[in-house]
């Protein structure tokens, strides 16, 4: 086994981007196949099926949030202990985190499938959308353990110093999802049930490969008999709580978006907001992938107390985020109408509503990159509190207040303005946090 940990190298701009690139590509590809998944539903089912995806999205957000909380919080712990030379304990803690994820997944699958109809009604589905929502959510809940394992492995494989492997997991899952969506929805004419089945089987691929990879015991991180230490799980949840906050908040705000758009514009309004939310995920994937890719590097050097390398990595990250923020903003403005046209035919009500939204919504991309990275960085240095505050502000606190006020004044325009304004205010808070904590963590 090679004793040189990839996290310990002296990073340059080129080498850090090279290290993070597989994770960036993985997230972009995941965003792409999520959008493709939505396109299949819009084109081969109908607009009501597209609206149904967004109605049940809060449940998916919560499942992903649980997995991400364990993954990012646990990654910080494992990387920190690896940096401190505690390889055995890092592997034991890693195994405990994986087992906890499987247990949570099984519990959610059992309870969720038992109460699917009640959940769907509670999410605000209309009588028209109810059958679509029920079919899709029931099937997807059956694959909850695999969904959580996918998130865990895609994060922790980067911590193991194998981001390329994580990229392959994401790409393989995406290709399988796209192919299976087509097979189930076109030749087999299974409608929204086919989309759910394709997505669920897609989850299985990285879950199974991840279990095999970490059982092989060929790298720095692999399965070992765990020490049942609940403080490790508590710290993982506490440290990664900001990511759970983000997803839980996304669940609530998606629910609010759906309710408001249903009230203002009916099912067409819900379909339009679905298009913007899914394309937002695609265009934000670059920030998410980069932040996930560099977080283990930050954790490792923080645990190693290598201030010089920590400052170097932070400087590179900030320059990259500024460049990408401007680029993504420009691209989203230019390609807004073509993107909407992929989901809905031109001159339809859904197309016109979503296109108008793309004249305002992209301004959020100028600010969200710094917010996503800063939140991930504080998680990486085990400051879950500040990370959670930033996540809470940008994904729930500010958006909720704005959604309850702006639409009453500006109508649909107020809905589109809520996210950009929330991201701008959060960016100001993030810059204050970075300045206040520069002496404590020595990243500047």
C-alpha positions in Angstrom: 0.0 0.0 0.0 1.3 3.5 -0.9 2.0 5.3 2.3 1.7 8.8 0.7 -1.8 10.1 1.4 -3.1 12.2 -1.6 -4.5 14.7 0.9 -1.0 15.5 2.2 0.4 17.0 -1.0 1.5 20.6 -1.4 -1.4 21.9 -3.5 -1.1 24.4 -6.4 -4.1 25.8 -8.3 -3.6 23.1 -10.9 -3.2 20.2 -8.5 -6.1 21.2 -6.2 -8.4 21.6 -9.2 -7.1 18.3 -10.5 -7.9 16.7 -7.1 -11.3 18.2 -6.9 -12.2 17.8 -10.6 -13.6 14.2 -10.3 -16.0 15.4 -7.6 -16.9 18.5 -9.6 -17.6 16.3 -12.7 -19.5 13.8 -10.6 -21.8 16.6 -9.2 -22.3 18.1 -12.7 -23.1 14.7 -14.1 -25.5 14.1 -11.2 -27.2 17.4 -11.9 -27.3 16.6 -15.6 -28.9 13.2 -15.1 -31.4 14.7 -12.6 -32.4 17.2 -15.2 -32.6 14.5 -17.8 -34.8 12.5 -15.5 -37.1 15.5 -15.2 -37.1 16.0 -19.0 -38.2 12.3 -19.5 -41.1 12.8 -17.1 -42.1 16.1 -18.8 -41.8 14.7 -22.3 -42.9 11.0 -21.9 -45.5 11.4 -19.1 -47.1 14.8 -18.9 -46.9 18.2 -17.1 -48.9 16.9 -14.1 -46.3 14.2 -13.6 -43.6 17.0 -13.7 -45.5 18.9 -11.1 -45.7 15.7 -9.0 -41.9 15.4 -8.9 -41.8 18.7 -7.1 -44.6 17.9 -4.7 -42.7 14.9 -3.3 -39.3 16.6 -3.6 -39.4 17.5 0.2 -39.2 13.9 1.2 -36.3 13.3 -1.1 -34.6 16.4 0.3 -34.9 15.0 3.8 -33.4 11.6 2.8 -30.5 13.2 1.0 -30.1 15.6 3.9 -29.7 12.7 6.4 -27.1 11.0 4.2 -25.2 14.2 3.5 -25.2 15.1 7.2 -23.6 11.8 8.1 -21.3 12.0 5.1 -19.9 15.5 5.5 -19.8 15.5 9.3 -18.3 12.1 9.3 -15.8 12.9 6.6 -14.5 15.8 8.7 -13.9 13.5 11.6 -12.3 10.7 9.5 -10.1 13.1 7.6 -9.0 14.9 10.7 -8.0 11.6 12.4 -6.2 10.5 9.3 -4.3 13.8 9.3 -3.4 13.2 13.0 -2.0 9.8 12.1 -4.9 7.8 13.8 -5.5 5.5 10.8 -7.1 2.6 12.7 -9.5 4.7 14.6 -10.4 6.6 11.4 -11.4 3.3 9.7 -13.4 2.2 12.7 -15.3 5.5 12.9 -15.9 5.3 9.1 -17.4 1.8 9.4 -19.7 3.0 12.3 -21.0 5.9 10.2 -21.8 3.6 7.2 -23.7 1.2 9.5 -25.7 4.0 11.0 -26.6 5.2 7.5 -27.9 1.7 6.5 -30.0 1.5 9.7 -31.6 5.0 9.1 -32.3 4.0 5.5 -34.1 0.8 6.5 -36.2 2.6 9.1 -37.2 5.4 6.6 -38.1 2.8 3.9 -40.4 0.8 6.3 -42.2 3.8 7.8 -42.3 5.8 4.6 -44.0 3.1 2.5 -46.5 2.4 5.3 -47.6 6.0 5.3 -47.2 7.1 1.7 -50.8 8.3 1.1 -50.8 10.4 4.2 -47.4 11.9 3.3 -48.6 12.8 -0.2 -51.7 14.6 1.1 -49.7 16.3 3.7 -47.4 17.7 1.0 -50.3 19.5 -0.5 -51.0 17.4 -3.6 -54.2 18.2 -5.4 -56.6 15.4 -6.3 -55.2 15.6 -9.9 -51.6 15.1 -8.8 -52.2 12.6 -5.9 -51.9 9.4 -8.0 -48.7 10.6 -9.7 -47.1 11.5 -6.4 -48.2 8.3 -4.6 -46.7 6.0 -7.4 -43.4 7.9 -7.6 -42.8 8.3 -3.9 -43.7 4.7 -2.9 -41.2 3.2 -5.3 -38.5 5.6 -4.5 -38.8 5.0 -0.7 -38.1 1.3 -1.2 -34.6 2.3 -2.3 -33.9 4.6 0.6 -31.0 2.5 2.1 -29.2 2.6 -1.3 -29.9 6.3 -1.7 -28.2 7.1 1.7 -25.3 4.7 0.9 -24.8 6.5 -2.4 -24.4 9.9 -0.7 -22.1 8.4 2.0 -19.8 6.7 -0.5 -19.6 9.6 -2.9 -18.3 11.8 -0.1 -16.2 9.3 1.8 -14.4 8.0 -1.3 -13.0 11.5 -1.7 -11.8 11.4 1.9 -10.1 8.1 1.1 -8.1 10.0 -1.4 -9.9 8.4 -4.4 -12.0 11.2 -6.0 -11.7 9.5 -9.4 -13.5 6.5 -8.0 -16.2 8.8 -6.6 -16.6 10.3 -10.1 -17.0 6.9 -11.6 -19.7 6.0 -9.1 -21.7 9.2 -10.0 -21.3 8.7 -13.7 -22.2 5.0 -13.7 -25.3 5.8 -11.6 -26.3 8.6 -13.9 -25.9 6.6 -17.1 -27.9 3.7 -15.6 -30.6 6.1 -14.6 -30.9 7.7 -18.0 -31.0 4.4 -19.8 -33.5 2.8 -17.4 -35.7 5.9 -17.6 -35.9 5.6 -21.3 -36.5 1.8 -21.2 -39.2 1.9 -18.5 -40.9 5.1 -19.8 -40.8 4.7 -23.6 -40.8 1.0 -24.7 -42.5 -0.2 -21.5 -44.8 2.9 -21.2 -44.6 2.8 -17.3 -44.9 6.6 -17.0 -43.8 8.1 -13.7 -43.4 4.7 -12.1 -40.7 4.0 -14.6 -38.9 7.2 -13.7 -38.9 6.2 -10.0 -37.7 2.6 -10.8 -34.9 3.9 -13.0 -33.8 6.3 -10.3 -33.9 3.7 -7.6 -31.9 1.2 -9.5 -29.4 4.0 -10.3 -28.9 4.4 -6.5 -28.0 0.7 -6.2 -24.9 0.9 -8.4 -22.8 3.2 -6.2 -24.1 1.5 -3.1 -23.0 -1.9 -4.2 -19.7 -0.8 -5.7 -18.9 1.3 -2.6 -19.5 -1.7 -0.3 -17.2 -3.8 -2.5 -14.5 -1.1 -2.7 -14.3 -0.5 1.1 -14.3 -4.2 1.8 -11.2 -4.8 -0.3 -8.9 -3.2 2.3 -6.5 -1.9 -0.4 -6.5 1.8 0.5 -6.0 4.1 3.5 -9.6 3.8 4.4 -11.6 0.6 4.6 -14.1 -1.4 6.7 -12.9 -2.4 10.2 -14.8 -3.8 13.2 -16.2 -0.5 14.6 -16.0 0.8 18.1 -19.6 1.6 19.1 -19.0 5.1 20.1 -22.1 7.2 20.0 -20.1 10.4 20.5 -18.7 9.8 17.0 -22.2 9.7 15.5 -23.3 12.7 17.6 -20.3 14.7 16.4 -21.0 13.6 12.8 -24.6 14.8 13.1 -23.6 18.0 14.9 -20.8 18.8 12.5 -22.8 17.9 9.4 -26.0 19.5 10.7 -25.7 22.4 8.3 -26.1 20.1 5.4 -29.2 18.6 7.0 -30.4 22.1 7.6 -29.9 22.9 3.9 -31.9 19.9 2.8 -34.6 20.2 5.4 -34.9 23.9 4.6 -35.1 23.0 0.9 -37.9 20.6 1.7 -39.9 23.3 3.5 -39.2 26.0 0.9 -40.1 23.7 -1.9 -43.3 23.0 -0.1 -43.9 26.8 0.2 -42.9 27.4 -3.5 -45.4 24.7 -4.5 -48.2 26.1 -2.3 -47.7 29.7 -3.5 -47.4 28.8 -7.2 -50.4 26.6 -7.0 -52.4 29.5 -5.5 -51.1 32.0 -8.0 -51.0 29.9 -11.2 -52.2 26.4 -10.5 -50.5 23.2 -11.7 -48.8 25.2 -14.5 -47.1 27.3 -11.8 -45.9 24.2 -10.0 -44.5 22.8 -13.2 -42.6 26.1 -13.9 -41.1 26.3 -10.4 -40.1 22.6 -10.9 -38.1 23.5 -14.0 -36.3 26.3 -12.2 -35.5 24.3 -9.1 -34.0 21.4 -11.1 -32.0 23.6 -13.4 -30.7 25.5 -10.3 -29.4 22.2 -9.0 -27.6 21.6 -12.3 -26.0 25.1 -12.4 -25.1 24.9 -8.7 -23.4 21.6 -9.2 -20.0 23.2 -9.9 -20.0 24.9 -6.5 -21.2 21.8 -4.7 -18.7 19.5 -6.4 -15.8 21.8 -5.8 -16.7 22.3 -2.1 -17.1 18.6 -1.6 -13.9 17.9 -3.4 -11.7 20.3 -1.3 -13.4 19.8 2.1 -11.3 16.7 2.9 -8.1 18.6 2.0 -9.1 21.4 4.4 -10.0 18.9 7.2 -6.7 17.0 6.7 -4.5 20.1 6.9 -6.5 21.5 9.8 -6.0 18.2 11.7 -2.3 18.3 10.7 -2.1 21.9 11.9 -0.4 22.9 8.6 -1.2 26.6 8.5 0.8 27.3 5.4 -1.0 24.8 3.3 -4.4 25.7 4.8 -3.9 29.3 3.8 -2.7 28.3 0.3 -5.8 26.0 -0.2 -8.2 28.7 1.0 -6.7 31.3 -1.3 -7.0 29.0 -4.3 -10.6 28.2 -3.3 -11.7 31.9 -3.0 -10.3 32.8 -6.4 -12.0 29.8 -8.0 -15.4 30.6 -6.5 -15.3 34.2 -7.7 -14.4 33.2 -11.3 -17.1 30.4 -11.4 -19.8 32.6 -9.9 -19.4 35.2 -12.7 -19.3 32.4 -15.3 -22.3 30.5 -14.1 -24.3 33.7 -13.9 -23.5 34.6 -17.5 -24.2 31.1 -18.8 -27.6 30.9 -17.0 -28.7 34.2 -18.5 -27.7 33.3 -22.0 -29.0 29.7 -21.9 -32.1 30.3 -19.7 -34.7 30.2 -22.6 -33.1 27.2 -24.3 -33.0 25.3 -21.0 -36.7 26.0 -20.4 -37.5 24.9 -23.9 -36.1 21.5 -23.2 -38.7 20.9 -20.5 -41.7 22.6 -22.0 -42.8 23.5 -25.6 -42.6 27.2 -26.6 -45.7 29.3 -26.3 -47.2 27.0 -23.7 -48.2 28.6 -20.3 -45.5 26.6 -18.4 -42.8 27.8 -20.8 -43.8 31.5 -20.5 -43.9 31.3 -16.7 -40.5 29.6 -16.4 -38.8 31.8 -19.0 -39.9 35.0 -17.1 -38.4 33.4 -14.0 -35.1 32.9 -15.7 -34.8 36.7 -16.2 -34.5 37.2 -12.4 -33.6 33.9 -10.8 -30.0 33.6 -12.2 -28.8 36.5 -10.1 -28.7 34.1 -7.2 -25.7 32.4 -8.8 -23.5 35.5 -8.2 -23.8 34.9 -4.5 -24.5 31.2 -3.7 -21.1 29.9 -4.6 -19.4 31.7 -1.8 -22.2 30.7 0.6 -21.9 27.0 -0.4 -18.1 27.0 -0.1 -18.0 28.9 3.2 -20.6 26.6 4.8 -18.6 23.5 3.6 -15.3 25.0 4.9 -16.7 25.6 8.4 -17.9 22.0 8.4 -14.5 20.8 7.3 -12.9 22.5 10.3 -15.5 21.0 12.6 -17.5 24.3 13.2 -20.9 22.9 12.5 -22.6 25.9 14.2 -21.4 28.6 11.8 -22.0 26.2 8.9 -25.5 25.6 10.0 -26.3 29.3 10.4 -25.2 30.0 6.9 -27.2 27.0 5.5 -30.3 28.1 7.6 -30.2 31.6 6.3 -29.8 30.9 2.6 -32.1 27.9 2.4 -34.8 28.6 4.9 -34.8 31.6 7.2 -34.5 34.4 4.6 -36.4 32.6 1.8 -39.3 31.8 4.1 -39.6 35.4 5.2 -39.3 36.7 1.6 -41.9 34.2 0.3 -44.4 35.3 2.9 -43.9 38.9 2.0 -42.7 39.6 -1.6 -45.5 37.6 -3.5 -48.1 39.6 -1.6 -46.6 42.8 -3.0 -45.1 41.8 -6.4 -47.0 38.6 -7.3 -45.0 36.0 -9.2 -42.1 38.4 -9.5 -41.8 38.2 -5.7 -41.4 34.4 -6.0 -38.5 34.8 -8.4 -36.8 37.5 -6.3 -36.9 35.5 -3.0 -33.8 33.3 -3.7 -31.4 36.0 -5.1 -32.1 38.3 -2.2 -31.7 35.5 0.3 -28.4 34.5 -1.2 -27.1 38.1 -1.3 -27.9 38.7 2.4 -26.3 35.3 3.3 -23.1 36.2 1.4 -22.7 39.3 3.5 -23.0 37.2 6.7 -20.6 34.6 5.3 -18.0 37.3 4.6 -18.4 38.6 8.2 -17.9 35.0 9.5 -14.8 34.5 7.4 -13.3 37.8 8.7 -14.2 37.1 12.4 -12.7 33.6 12.4 -9.5 34.2 10.3 -7.4 34.2 13.5 -8.9 31.1 15.0 -8.5 28.8 11.9 -5.5 30.5 10.3 -6.9 30.3 6.7 -5.9 33.9 5.9 
